[in-house]
Amino acid sequence: MSPFDVNFEELKKSAEENNCIAVHFDVPNIIKESSEAAESAKIFDQHCVHSPRDEFAKANFFIDLTKSEEELFSALHKKHRYNINYAKKNGVTVRESTEDKDFDIFYALYKETGVRQKFYFRGHSYLRNMWDVFNKAGLAKLLIAEHEGEPLAAWILLSYEGVLYYPYGGSTERKKNLFASTVLGWEALLLGKKMGCSAFDMWGASVDLNNTSDEYYGFSIFKSKFGAKHVVYIDSYDMVINEKLYTFFNMANSFRWKLLKLIR
């Protein structure tokens, strides 16, 4: 959310009436190097404090879908180009779906990935509700990569106001030598073009692409090889309503995340 669109006084009044502890502006949609970054930070600083934690990734990758298919393919890393051709040559196919039955295929692959890579994955009911809402509105699609009828990778894609988003995906370790996820990413670009989208938002990345210890490092490098532009957003902010409870909440939340990392 842009701070230029926020009536902070009205927002604070509403938050107080609803007994809120704080209003969290998580990774505002303002690119750090943009012309409006300094003024945005100034507005937030007048009404908020810096948040101790970003809930969403503070960096992202974007791909310009107004380019031709040939330009997009040429922009891919040479390894991605090779893997896409290899996957197709060896029988990997990608199909598009809006069928509810295929959501369960996606979720099984997504959960398998979460367990394998030890990240905190969403529950089935959460993602199914999201899928139902966006699918009924005509804004959601599934892409599923298969080999000889076996699903190897699947992505949920959302479209809104000319932008295609890739929020969730998953893959299996089986037949990983067929590079199903890579060909799936390429087909997502082509789908975005077919839908008339001007940009592909790849939904999160590491801030420092050289930091191999970052939890986002692996999939950030994967995304970067699609010829994507790397951007970093400004800081997250909190408009504090109840200072005592806000302090207690942050202490408890910090302890919660430390505990989760220990048991992961």
Buried (B, 14 or more C-beta within 10 A) or exposed (E): EEBEEBEBEEBBEEBEEEEBBBBBBBBBEBBBEEEBBEEBBEBBEEBBBEBEEBEEBBBBBBBBBEBEEEEBBEBBBEEBBEBBBBBBEEEBBBEBBBEEEBBEBBBBBBBBBBEEEEEEBBEBEEBBEBBEEBBEEEBBBBBBBBBEEEBBBBBBBBBEEEBBBBBBBBBBEEBEEBBBBBBBBBBBBBBBBEEEBEBBBBBBBBBBBEEEEBBBBEBBBBBBBBBBEBBBBBBBBBBBBBEEBBEEBBEEEEEEEEEEEEEE
